[in-house]
Amino acid sequence: MRICIVGGGKVGYYLAKTFLEHGHTPVLIEDDPHMCQKVADSLDMTVVCGDGTFVEVQESAGVKNCSAMVAVTGRDEQNLIICQLAKKVFNVQRTVARVNNPKNAAVLKALGVDIAVSATDNLTHMIEREVETAAIQQLLSLASGTASLTEVQVPEGFAFAGKTLAELVIPKDAVVISITRDGELIIPRGNTQILVGDKVMLLAKNTAFHELAQNWNLTDVR
């Protein structure tokens, strides 16, 4: 997935580094030449030196080919303009803005920003789940972002296909709520089997979800 990040400070650098580690293709826009050089020397990625609020700068960064625009500058008004340009001019699928003043989050969303976040702890995780078309989809973030309602579509080659819930390793802070199979909703019990193609709805703390994903060998988890 190609992702444009505007803002080369600590947040932008962290996101770029993490996306690279996860196999994505980030491109960074930053208006400070010194910062651009620092990022370019540290990470193997495209860095464009310029103001991300300008159409020509986004164009030179190839924003039209990006699945997401992530604006993490230190000014909320700049992040808004960056996201609006990406969506309206370059038809970017998802826009994410860092909100430095939490009171501005609702305003940015009302003005077209898809995801407005004021904390960076779970930013990478949120962006990947919102943008990627994968077997895992977050339906609802809960408890200030520490837990979520998530749907997992059991992929081909799932190692535990045919096993019952009682036979699977499920962390104590995770619970299987329902299974949808061929359009039919199943309320699961311990003897309910998990089959390829099932859509399994889970309620879990984020730490427990990652533990479960490792136990189940779900390769779509980043």
Buried (B, 14 or more C-beta within 10 A) or exposed (E): BBBBBBBBBEBBBBBBBBBBEEEBBBBBBBBEEEBBBBBBEEBEBBBBBBBBBBEEBBBBBBBEEBBBBBBBBEBBEBBBBBBBBBBEEBEBBBBBBBBEEEEBBEBBBEBEBBBBBBEEEBBBBBBBBBBBEBBBBBEEBBEEBEBBBBBBBBBEEBEBBEBBBEEBEBBEBBEBBEBBBEEEEBEBEEEBBBBEEBBBBBBBBBEBBBBBBEBBEBEBBB
